[in-house]
Amino acid sequence: MKAIILAAGQGTRMGPLTRNIPKVMLPIANKPLLLHVIISARDAGIREFVLVVGYGEKIIKDYFKNGALFDVSIEYVHQEKQMGTADAVSSAKGMVGDRFLVLNGDIIVNPAHIKKLIGCGFDVVMTARHVDNPSDYGVLQVQGKKVLRIIEKPLDPPTNLANAGIYVFPSSIFDTIGITPLSIRKEYEITDSLQMLIDKGIDVGFLTLADKWMDIGKPWDLLDANEYFLSGLQPDVSGKIEPFATLKGSVSVGEGTIIRNGSYIIGPVIFGKNCDIGPNCYIRPGTSIGDNVRIGNAVEIKNSIIMKGTHIGHLSYVGDSIIGERCNFGAGTKVANLRHDERTIRVTLKGKLIDSGRRKLGTIMGDDVHTGINSMINVGAVVESKAMIAPGKLVE
């Protein structure tokens, strides 16, 4: 069986993080999100993939190539304009067999669920999950193991089963997609195609997610996923550890990286290649540091993702944050990550104020940002790519 992975979108809800790279290439535990999706499917027995690409496709192709490095085979198809999930699936017509798996490039599920989905007794199978707020999702009305109706964001949901966006289809789905009308959102929705099958009397089954899953929809979801994948990190030191540096717990140090004297690191923490860390810095659990990162003297970093090429100058603090590529922190840059009233932190994305649901959240920072000495960044602040923050300035 082949798998189609939908990976053509930019991911505008991720804010400045996707100005230069597609959402599916954002790093989680120093691996692209899309790689985690592929590995999960590979571990479920899938070896052949069709990636539907669009925004930033060269970055994806340059990284994955033909898939041989990851023990899989990868083909690519270009989606010219993102016109919905059904349109994305249809772009791979002729590239898959009689039955195939469809995954979203930003949803990670346990391989065990994929195995169960493939082995389900229905030709057409959806994945569902129980949610606390079904009115925010496409909700399934079901009878036994069959789906009777798919209702988008109902005011009075019949169940709390939400569509999780993972499917198994027969090749005949392409005929149904071909006659699927535009939705209210002016897109071709795969859920509309599924409802058309149900209305024709074709059985559509569903399988409920019982295991861990991650839908990376907002920037802070990266932190949750990063923490999850780091929890299984195996210690591996390929770089140099100076004699008076301390490593506790699961710490992975990439080739060419040096951990200087006085550095105190509590795992799980992962360092990429050719990093220069310390001296006398404190790296706390849940932190991923990409390639070619410089962490200076007396810096503290906690539960954060620091992308490649970034330099964090001495006497700085970064907590619960996502820092883009090639940023440069002036000495004494401080990132706040907890409100005084300890309420959950709200973030402005695409002009809308959104409650992150997190008590602790620092900054979401794009690429190539420079901060001046003693600059301050408040909780939940979104910093656009290439921003220049003046010395002593407060960013809110």
QUIPEPE-V448091 format. One line per field, one symbol per residue. phi: phi as a letter, one per 30 degrees, with the letter a starting at -180 (. if undefined). A space follows every 10 residues. Layout:
phi: ???
This chain:
phi: .cbccdbcdd idddiddcdc bdedcddbhi bdeddddddd dddcjdbcbc cdbadidddd dddchciedc ibcbcbbccd bdcjdddddd dceicbddbb cbbcdcbcbd eddddddddd dcdcbccbbd bdbddcbdcc cbbiccccac cdhddbddbc ccdcibbbbd ddddddedcd dddedibccd dddddddddd jddccbbddc cebbcdcbed dddddddddd dcdceacccc cddccccbid bcbdeidccd eidbbcddbb cddhcbcjdh cbcceiccbd dhcccddicc bbhbccddid ccdeicbbbh bbcddhdbcd eidbcdbbdd diddccbcbh icdbddicdb acccbddidc cddhdbbdei dccdeidccd eidccb
